[in-house]
Amino acid sequence: MRKKELLFMPPLYATDEMAAEAVQDTGWTEDITYKGWSGQACSYTRRCRRYIRYFMAAEGNGLLKVAVFTGDSLRAGDRRPVYEVYLDRGKREYLTLETASGKWREAKINFLKYQGADWTYTQEEWQTQETRDLVNRYFATGKNLNVFQAVLDFQAEREELLRKKKYRTETDRIDAVMKEVPGIPEGFGEWVEKNCFRETMFYEPKKRGPVMERMYCTGCGEWMEQPGWPDGPVHRAETVCPRCGTYATYRSWNRQKQVREKTDVALLQRMADGSGYVLRLFRALRERKHSDGWETCRVELDETNRAVLGGTFLESGRYEYGEYRHTGVYRWCLYARKNSYGYYYYDSWPSWAVMYTPNLKEELRERKFWYMDLETVFKGGSRQRVDPVAILRMLDRYPILEYLQKCGFAELVREITEGKADHGLFDMDATDIRKALGLDGQRVARLKQWNGGCSVLRALQVEARTGGKLSGDNIRYIMSGKVQMKDIEAAMERTGLSLRRMLNYFSRQQERNGLTFLQTRSLYSDYLDMAQERGMDLKDDIVRRQPEMKKYHDRYLEEKNRKEACARDREVNLRFRNIREDRETSAEHFGFSQGKYVFLVPAQASDITMEGRLLHHCVGATDTYLENMDRRRSYIIFLRRKEEPDSPYYTIEAKWDGTVLQWYSAYDRRPDEEEIRKVLEKWSREVGKRYRKQKREQADSAVETEPGRACAAVVA
Ligand SMILES: [Zn+2]
């Protein structure tokens, strides 16, 4: 658009009709009430006019000129437009002249500034029907849009076009890569249907009589008889199909309308241009409906992500299928960890999926590891998810895996490819099995014979280093599961025991005490700690191979606790000295004897902590009650039987005025509750009497202090 040419178009000035309309539009006010964000009522007054904008239009030289006036400008007597918008339908261009300043604007009509638009409310645009017809005809809208909307639609469309042009390079680049992705292998859908989902065993409801009911396995698609009682089917219980051996969930034939199973499936293919590989990730859904019969299903496969992998299986690009940059176009996009608001969110890349294995040998035939049993490595057909890229990288990085699998170290290969192996145990770059495992030929043979995993390998390495031959029982014990070789080694280091003896000791202790390996480990390690603290020699057999380890552990622990109790007693006696200082006054105030019972006052703070330990309640465990008594806010009194005044019975918390706050015996229980309650009531009355007497004497001597101190003064 050439600006000079635009200015030669004949000017459009406001008509008399238009100006008269603006002058008549004097406006009105409206009171608006609304609810604020915290629910409070808010209100404001809104100035309203019928029109803000007035439009005229003219066509010439294939261009459209739209003149925009505002109510304010017309009422001020100005007949010139505020803006002149020039539009070229053919070239899809537009440009706006701000008449007052003579400046050119590129903004769309809705982003231009209009005087009065910020405080006035309006719903209508002023224009004649002729103007409207002209504009709609010019843009060929086929509708009767108002001028503002017709211009805006044209401008918005043009903006969209520009944006597409801008992103064109990026989409072209993505498309170039996507073009090299080969077609989906034949039979992929059927394979997914049969090998990826959790299976169901649908069983027929029980009928009366001796008829054997049947059940249907979705794994093998076979009908079979239900097992009899007590192994019969239970709705939603787990089972294994006796025909195909697949794990399945029992579902009663009529208990649900539909069953939907979801999973993720990964497909690895070579890129058509030979540049590397593509890992395609599908979201898979399998649906069965009661109305269609459980034997039939429908499978849906949605390809959501693609990772392009280079020669060493490192990712060179990540793609996802979705809306491209808010354009409304759905296509392959670069994967971005951003949500639609532009904030980064959690990485939703589906790295774990059920791997499609039938094509792997063919796709990986240029790789050294192509003749490995890839189906086993990727768990093909097991319905289990794996991390395909991690496994591929591992296979590529460590050629030794291939030998390990070929030689029958299945458990080791499984642990390594599942990322569960301790890599410190291997020399993965070695080309020789013995070097790789750090074992001599004989031990390699033993590891293979046992199909041992990393823990057995570690044990054999320790054996090679420290001597002493592992027994079959030792290896069985290690393979039984939870044995952690690093804990065994740590214990060996402390005790100087050989591997064999250490393992024997652990397995015997585990059995003897009925504990798990981890419990035994903690117990033994605590036992050794305490023995060491007591100055014992951990390398002495009587200590390190103590058959009664648990008994000694418990004994040492009790003594240790006792020592800690002594320390606590010393500490509270120092911190809460008032308890000891007040003991005579307190004893005089609370001391009482009735029938079989006697009320005693603690002579010092440690008497209270001791009472708490013996009665197993919380009176001495925290500082609360001690501090209250020290500050003379509440008091702890012991109720005991006269014949056994030294053994605790009830512990009472009371106020100086005799109010009982709480009273409990061992373990916070209340033996002889009714009897004790009566004794307490009588005692409380007596203490109350003593308290009121003190108050009277206190008033007489006109000494104003808090009750505790007052009484101390009185008694002294
Ligand atoms: Zn089956």
Boltz pocket constraint, residues with backbone or C-beta under 6 A from the ligand:
constraints:
  - pocket:
      binder: B
      contacts: [[A, 217], [A, 218], [A, 219], [A, 220], [A, 221], [A, 222], [A, 241], [A, 242], [A, 243], [A, 244], [A, 245], [A, 246]]
      max_distance: 6.0
